[in-house]
């Protein structure tokens, strides 16, 4: 049995389940049994809506620059920085002038991200 379906590329824009989160903000989602990856692309200056969800979330800034807004604080992040967002903590992100790309990891997987759609799907 081939394992090829278990291998993906950050740069293959046709790979993953596409979800439009907000203007200038989209993600490609890869769901497993116990964790979920989301490769989020931000246009320059794009910002998501403040939201929260019960799942724990980790993020890594892969490219660009951004400001992480979490729990009422604004924290500048640059390539290589990563962070943890506990469940139900309000958060969002604003891209810098060159845009940004973020790898988010959710555990457990978010049910609303298992299907295509739009928006963050939570409060």
C-alpha positions as CSV (number, residue, x, y, z in Angstrom):
1,X,0.0,0.0,0.0
2,X,1.4,3.4,-1.0
3,X,2.1,6.0,1.7
4,X,2.2,8.9,-0.8
5,X,-1.1,10.3,0.5
6,X,0.6,10.8,3.9
7,X,3.2,13.2,2.4
8,X,2.6,16.9,1.6
9,X,4.4,20.1,0.7
10,X,4.2,23.5,2.2
11,X,4.6,25.0,-1.3
12,X,2.1,22.9,-3.2
13,X,-0.9,25.3,-3.3
14,X,-3.2,22.6,-4.7
15,X,-2.6,20.3,-1.6
16,X,-4.9,20.3,1.4
17,X,-8.4,21.5,2.1
18,X,-8.7,25.2,1.2
19,X,-10.6,27.6,3.5
20,X,-10.9,31.3,3.1
21,X,-10.7,32.9,6.6
22,X,-11.0,36.6,5.8
23,X,-10.0,39.0,3.0
24,X,-6.4,38.4,2.2
25,X,-6.2,35.4,4.5
26,X,-6.6,31.8,3.5
27,X,-5.4,28.4,4.8
28,X,-4.8,24.9,3.6
29,X,-5.8,22.2,6.1
30,X,-4.3,18.8,6.7
31,X,-6.3,16.7,9.3
32,X,-5.0,13.6,11.1
33,X,-6.6,11.5,13.8
34,X,-5.2,13.5,16.8
35,X,-3.7,16.7,15.3
36,X,-4.4,19.1,12.5
37,X,-2.0,21.3,10.5
38,X,-3.1,24.6,8.9
39,X,-0.8,26.5,6.5
40,X,-2.1,30.1,6.7
41,X,-1.2,32.7,4.0
42,X,-1.6,36.4,4.9
43,X,-1.5,39.2,2.3
44,X,0.4,42.3,3.4
45,X,-1.4,43.9,6.4
46,X,-4.2,41.3,6.4
47,X,-5.7,40.6,9.8
48,X,-8.0,37.9,11.1
49,X,-11.0,38.3,13.3
50,X,-10.4,37.8,17.1
51,X,-11.8,34.3,17.8
52,X,-11.4,31.4,20.2
53,X,-12.0,27.6,20.1
54,X,-11.6,24.8,22.7
55,X,-8.6,23.2,20.9
56,X,-5.0,23.9,21.9
57,X,-3.1,25.7,19.1
58,X,0.6,26.1,18.4
59,X,1.8,28.4,15.6
60,X,5.1,28.9,13.8
61,X,5.9,32.0,11.7
62,X,7.4,30.5,8.5
63,X,7.8,33.7,6.4
64,X,7.3,37.4,6.8
65,X,6.5,39.3,9.9
66,X,3.4,39.7,12.0
67,X,1.8,40.7,15.3
68,X,0.2,38.0,17.4
69,X,-2.8,39.3,19.3
70,X,-3.5,36.9,22.1
71,X,-5.3,37.2,25.5
72,X,-5.4,41.0,25.1
73,X,-1.7,41.4,24.3
74,X,0.0,42.3,21.0
75,X,3.3,40.6,20.5
76,X,5.6,41.2,17.4
77,X,6.8,37.9,15.9
78,X,9.3,37.2,13.1
79,X,10.4,34.2,11.1
80,X,11.2,31.2,13.3
81,X,9.2,32.4,16.3
82,X,6.5,30.0,17.6
83,X,3.8,30.3,20.3
84,X,1.2,28.3,22.2
85,X,-2.5,29.3,22.5
86,X,-4.4,27.4,25.1
87,X,-8.0,26.5,24.4
88,X,-10.6,29.3,24.6
89,X,-8.1,32.1,24.7
90,X,-9.1,34.9,22.3
91,X,-6.5,35.5,19.5
92,X,-5.8,36.6,16.0
93,X,-2.9,37.8,13.9
94,X,-2.0,40.8,11.7
95,X,0.6,40.4,8.9
96,X,3.4,42.8,8.5
97,X,4.0,44.9,5.3
98,X,5.5,41.9,3.4
99,X,2.7,39.5,4.4
100,X,3.2,36.3,6.3
101,X,2.9,32.5,6.3
102,X,2.1,30.6,9.5
103,X,1.9,26.9,10.3
104,X,-0.8,26.3,12.9
105,X,-1.1,23.0,14.7
106,X,-4.3,22.1,16.5
107,X,-4.9,19.3,19.0
108,X,-7.4,17.8,18.8
109,X,-8.4,18.6,15.2
110,X,-11.0,21.3,14.8
111,X,-14.3,19.8,13.5
112,X,-15.2,22.9,11.6
113,X,-11.9,22.8,9.7
114,X,-12.6,19.3,8.3
115,X,-14.7,20.7,5.5
116,X,-14.2,23.5,3.0
117,X,-15.9,26.8,3.8
118,X,-15.2,30.3,4.9
119,X,-14.4,32.1,8.1
120,X,-12.9,30.9,11.4
121,X,-16.0,28.9,12.4
122,X,-16.0,30.0,16.1
123,X,-16.8,32.8,18.4
